[in-house]
């Protein structure tokens, strides 16, 4: 049987220095049958494209005339590609040796495979997980995302405690292996999200179509994180809160939407108070703007055709993550899922 066709697709926007830091390892560690690398440039204003052309002539380069964001950029780039599997890889990600084989083996051995991520380790502190994905993503019953290895701002050391390959709710967009079939049936990423939460929305849609999402810790990727927007950037706060509301609206059954949105508004109000106490009024304003946008534009967003109660899907915590974390001291995934 012929090896599946795999394309590693790296979206770039003004990150020439980061490409120079990470791309050599991507090329070196991605030698695998029927695998190619594509760099997609989102109208960078630095000399990213010149760097790729000069130093990596073997890499295919796609150049856009405008910035389509993370979601729109990948949608446009993959629209006419013919690979069996795509790997959406951040420009600030450095794969470890032999990272591809366990991922592809997992994909080809599961009939309902939708997507998977490697274990994501902090590039600058390789004893710790990295915020964006850690060792697999989950949601709580109110739609708050968390990971094996990272809950809110608490990022754990990697001591092998989450090395089991298993099904999760969502896989990180920092290093996302996705079936081309599942990608197309789910409709790709939502370009209106622009960036942040779009991979969770995609995984949710794939799960309701019957596909499975995995984490594969046998594969490791080192991620710098914050290359586009840092955690301190108020715009990131805006996108996270806005897109979280939109994701609930798109994927929850009609009868559950109103109640869940009201509950989320209460939680987001608490978050605004927390930012205020930290002396971050700009973030409070962004939360308000996110809710204002949601109320004004939610009807324009297409709801998933197949929607089921969130609690019926695998990878969902049937409790409140916020309450458990802040009031019961449950700071790690192991605190919630003992002996798993």
VMD Tcl script that draws the C-alpha trace (Angstrom):
set ca {
  {0.00 0.00 0.00}
  {1.34 3.42 -0.97}
  {2.23 5.82 1.82}
  {-0.36 8.56 2.38}
  {0.44 11.97 0.98}
  {1.27 14.42 3.78}
  {1.75 18.16 3.56}
  {3.23 20.16 6.43}
  {1.76 23.63 6.00}
  {3.33 26.56 7.85}
  {1.44 29.86 7.93}
  {3.72 32.87 8.25}
  {3.17 36.55 8.98}
  {6.17 38.77 9.64}
  {8.09 36.06 11.48}
  {11.28 35.83 9.42}
  {13.51 35.60 12.51}
  {11.37 32.82 13.97}
  {11.38 30.95 10.66}
  {15.16 31.16 10.69}
  {15.11 29.73 14.20}
  {12.67 26.85 13.65}
  {12.49 25.98 9.95}
  {15.86 24.18 9.81}
  {14.60 21.66 12.40}
  {11.31 21.25 10.56}
  {13.18 20.31 7.40}
  {15.71 18.09 9.19}
  {13.18 16.17 11.29}
  {10.41 15.80 8.71}
  {12.06 13.40 6.31}
  {9.25 10.90 5.85}
  {7.78 9.03 2.86}
  {5.56 11.14 0.58}
  {5.85 14.22 2.81}
  {6.41 17.80 1.69}
  {6.61 21.22 3.34}
  {4.70 24.31 2.26}
  {5.14 27.83 3.65}
  {2.11 30.07 3.22}
  {2.82 33.78 3.63}
  {0.00 36.05 4.85}
  {1.27 39.22 3.10}
  {4.26 39.71 5.38}
  {5.99 43.08 5.30}
  {9.36 41.73 6.40}
  {11.66 39.65 4.19}
  {10.21 36.26 5.22}
  {9.57 35.13 1.67}
  {13.06 36.11 0.50}
  {14.51 34.11 3.36}
  {12.55 30.98 2.44}
  {13.37 31.28 -1.26}
  {17.07 31.79 -0.57}
  {17.67 29.22 2.16}
  {15.03 26.57 1.41}
  {14.43 26.44 -2.36}
  {13.01 22.92 -1.94}
  {10.07 24.27 0.08}
  {6.95 25.31 -1.82}
  {6.05 28.94 -1.13}
  {2.54 30.36 -1.42}
  {2.23 34.16 -1.16}
  {-1.01 36.01 -0.41}
  {-1.58 39.67 -1.23}
  {-3.40 40.29 2.06}
  {-3.47 38.91 5.60}
  {-6.31 36.40 5.93}
  {-5.54 35.57 9.55}
  {-4.87 32.10 10.89}
  {-8.22 30.59 9.94}
  {-8.73 32.28 6.58}
  {-5.11 31.79 5.61}
  {-5.23 28.04 6.12}
  {-8.61 27.72 4.42}
  {-7.38 29.54 1.34}
  {-4.10 27.62 1.30}
  {-5.69 24.17 1.58}
  {-8.63 24.81 -0.72}
  {-7.11 23.08 -3.74}
  {-4.49 20.84 -2.10}
  {-4.71 17.09 -2.67}
  {-2.88 15.54 0.30}
  {-4.44 12.81 2.43}
  {-3.34 14.53 5.63}
  {-2.35 18.08 6.43}
  {-0.19 19.18 9.35}
  {-0.93 22.76 10.33}
  {2.33 23.80 11.96}
  {2.98 27.19 13.56}
  {6.02 29.08 12.33}
  {7.29 29.16 15.94}
  {7.19 25.38 16.36}
  {10.22 23.07 16.26}
  {9.48 19.36 15.87}
  {11.59 16.83 17.71}
  {13.22 13.91 15.92}
  {10.90 11.14 14.70}
  {7.80 13.22 15.35}
  {5.91 12.20 12.22}
  {5.86 8.40 12.42}
  {3.69 8.01 15.57}
  {1.25 10.66 14.34}
  {0.79 9.05 10.93}
  {0.57 5.58 12.45}
  {-2.20 6.80 14.77}
  {-4.07 8.41 11.88}
  {-3.90 5.45 9.52}
  {-4.85 2.90 12.21}
  {-8.08 4.67 13.22}
  {-11.03 4.42 10.83}
  {-12.75 7.53 12.20}
  {-9.64 9.64 12.59}
  {-10.25 13.38 12.42}
  {-7.25 15.11 13.95}
  {-4.38 14.72 16.42}
  {-1.71 16.76 18.09}
  {1.75 15.91 19.44}
  {2.80 16.70 22.98}
  {3.55 20.43 23.06}
  {6.59 21.43 25.13}
  {7.82 24.93 25.95}
  {10.61 25.80 23.52}
  {12.42 27.95 26.09}
  {11.90 25.64 29.08}
  {11.90 22.06 27.86}
  {10.96 20.58 31.22}
  {7.49 22.15 30.99}
  {4.43 21.82 28.81}
  {3.54 24.77 26.61}
  {0.32 26.70 27.13}
  {-1.13 26.16 23.65}
  {-2.12 22.51 23.76}
  {0.16 20.82 26.31}
  {-0.84 17.11 26.11}
  {-4.33 17.36 24.64}
  {-7.34 19.64 24.94}
  {-10.62 19.35 26.85}
  {-13.68 21.49 27.59}
  {-15.69 21.80 30.76}
  {-19.50 21.79 30.71}
  {-19.55 25.58 30.22}
  {-17.17 25.53 27.28}
  {-13.97 26.57 29.04}
  {-10.92 24.97 27.39}
  {-8.09 23.33 29.31}
  {-5.38 20.75 28.71}
  {-3.62 17.78 30.19}
  {-0.70 19.74 31.58}
  {-2.26 23.23 31.58}
  {-5.32 24.64 33.34}
  {-5.78 28.39 33.00}
  {-2.32 29.85 33.77}
  {-1.02 26.81 35.63}
  {1.41 25.01 33.32}
  {2.86 21.75 34.66}
  {6.28 20.19 34.30}
  {6.40 17.26 31.90}
  {7.32 14.27 34.06}
  {5.80 11.68 31.75}
  {2.49 11.84 33.60}
  {0.53 12.48 30.41}
  {2.33 10.20 27.96}
  {-0.69 8.05 27.15}
  {-2.14 8.40 23.66}
  {-5.87 8.93 24.02}
  {-8.94 10.61 22.62}
  {-9.47 14.24 23.63}
  {-11.96 16.99 22.79}
  {-9.66 19.28 20.82}
  {-6.16 19.33 19.40}
  {-4.02 22.45 19.24}
  {-3.63 24.47 16.07}
  {0.06 24.92 16.91}
  {0.76 21.46 15.46}
  {-2.42 19.90 14.10}
  {-2.49 16.73 12.01}
  {-5.86 16.64 10.28}
  {-7.48 14.24 7.84}
  {-8.21 16.00 4.55}
  {-11.57 14.23 4.42}
  {-12.57 15.41 7.90}
  {-11.31 18.92 7.16}
  {-13.46 19.20 4.04}
  {-16.59 17.64 5.56}
  {-16.38 19.93 8.58}
  {-15.82 22.96 6.37}
  {-12.33 23.89 7.54}
  {-11.64 26.68 10.00}
  {-14.10 29.52 10.52}
  {-12.41 32.57 8.90}
  {-14.52 34.98 10.96}
  {-12.69 33.78 14.07}
  {-9.50 35.24 12.51}
  {-7.36 33.68 15.26}
  {-7.82 31.90 18.63}
  {-10.30 29.12 19.49}
  {-10.76 28.29 15.80}
  {-9.14 24.86 16.19}
  {-11.48 24.01 19.09}
  {-14.45 25.02 16.96}
  {-13.16 22.83 14.11}
  {-12.60 19.83 16.39}
  {-16.08 20.24 17.88}
  {-17.61 20.17 14.40}
  {-15.56 17.13 13.44}
  {-16.62 15.29 16.61}
  {-20.31 15.88 15.88}
  {-19.70 14.36 12.43}
  {-18.38 11.20 14.08}
  {-14.64 11.81 13.83}
  {-12.25 11.23 16.73}
  {-9.66 13.70 18.02}
  {-6.44 12.47 19.66}
  {-3.29 13.48 21.45}
  {-0.17 11.48 20.58}
  {2.55 12.15 23.19}
  {4.98 9.79 21.42}
  {5.42 12.78 19.12}
  {6.85 16.02 20.52}
  {6.90 19.58 19.25}
  {8.63 22.48 20.98}
  {6.56 25.67 20.75}
  {7.68 29.23 21.46}
  {4.15 30.63 21.74}
  {2.86 34.18 21.47}
  {4.60 34.78 18.16}
  {1.53 36.55 16.73}
  {-0.20 37.87 19.87}
  {1.18 37.59 23.39}
  {-1.00 36.76 26.40}
  {-0.58 40.38 27.53}
  {-2.08 41.79 24.33}
  {-5.66 43.07 24.90}
  {-6.57 42.01 21.35}
  {-5.90 38.41 22.33}
  {-8.31 38.81 25.25}
  {-10.92 40.16 22.85}
  {-10.54 37.29 20.37}
  {-10.56 34.60 23.07}
  {-13.74 35.86 24.75}
  {-15.54 36.70 21.51}
  {-14.67 33.45 19.77}
  {-15.58 31.36 22.81}
  {-19.11 32.82 22.74}
  {-19.38 32.29 18.99}
  {-18.19 28.69 19.32}
  {-20.92 27.93 21.86}
  {-23.54 29.58 19.66}
  {-22.46 27.61 16.59}
  {-22.18 24.17 18.15}
  {-24.70 23.88 20.99}
  {-28.24 22.62 20.34}
  {-30.80 25.45 20.16}
  {-32.42 24.48 23.44}
  {-29.11 24.79 25.32}
  {-27.76 28.03 23.85}
  {-29.58 30.65 25.95}
  {-28.78 29.00 29.28}
  {-25.11 28.39 28.43}
  {-24.61 31.94 27.16}
  {-26.11 33.42 30.33}
  {-23.83 31.23 32.42}
  {-20.81 32.27 30.38}
  {-21.68 35.94 30.79}
  {-21.59 35.48 34.55}
  {-18.20 33.78 34.37}
  {-16.87 36.45 31.98}
  {-18.04 39.11 34.43}
  {-15.91 37.45 37.10}
  {-12.98 37.42 34.68}
  {-13.43 41.15 34.07}
  {-13.33 41.78 37.83}
  {-10.14 39.70 38.04}
  {-8.48 41.79 35.29}
  {-9.60 44.97 37.05}
  {-8.02 43.85 40.33}
  {-4.80 43.16 38.39}
  {-4.80 46.73 37.11}
  {-5.60 45.75 33.51}
  {-8.55 47.95 32.50}
  {-7.78 47.53 28.78}
  {-8.58 43.82 29.07}
  {-11.88 44.60 30.80}
  {-12.84 46.85 27.88}
  {-11.99 44.04 25.44}
  {-14.27 41.59 27.27}
  {-17.10 44.15 27.01}
  {-16.36 44.64 23.29}
  {-16.36 40.85 22.76}
  {-19.83 40.52 24.26}
  {-21.10 43.51 22.33}
  {-19.84 42.01 19.06}
  {-21.42 38.66 19.88}
  {-24.86 40.11 20.55}
  {-24.76 42.22 17.39}
  {-23.36 39.64 14.96}
  {-24.18 36.16 16.27}
  {-27.05 35.63 13.81}
  {-24.59 35.93 10.90}
  {-22.64 32.88 12.03}
  {-23.60 29.54 10.54}
  {-24.64 26.98 13.12}
  {-23.34 23.45 12.71}
  {-25.79 21.16 10.93}
  {-25.35 18.39 13.47}
  {-25.47 19.62 17.06}
  {-25.64 17.45 20.14}
  {-25.50 18.25 23.87}
  {-21.94 19.14 24.82}
  {-21.94 16.71 27.74}
  {-22.52 13.74 25.39}
  {-19.17 14.21 23.64}
  {-15.90 12.66 24.81}
  {-13.34 14.94 26.40}
  {-15.87 17.08 28.30}
  {-15.55 17.68 32.05}
  {-19.08 17.42 33.54}
  {-18.26 20.04 36.20}
  {-17.24 23.69 36.43}
  {-13.53 24.13 35.77}
  {-13.63 27.68 37.14}
  {-15.21 26.67 40.46}
  {-12.93 23.68 40.91}
  {-9.76 25.61 40.05}
  {-10.35 28.75 42.10}
  {-12.35 27.38 45.03}
  {-11.43 23.70 45.38}
  {-7.73 23.84 44.52}
  {-7.94 21.53 41.49}
  {-5.02 23.01 39.56}
  {-3.99 20.05 37.36}
  {-5.62 17.58 35.01}
  {-4.71 14.78 37.43}
  {-6.69 16.53 40.17}
  {-9.79 16.09 38.05}
  {-9.04 12.74 36.40}
  {-7.39 10.66 39.10}
  {-5.80 7.35 38.08}
  {-6.20 8.03 34.35}
}
mol new
graphics top color blue
foreach p $ca { graphics top sphere $p radius 0.5 }
foreach p [lrange $ca 0 end-1] q [lrange $ca 1 end] { graphics top cylinder $p $q radius 0.2 }
display resetview
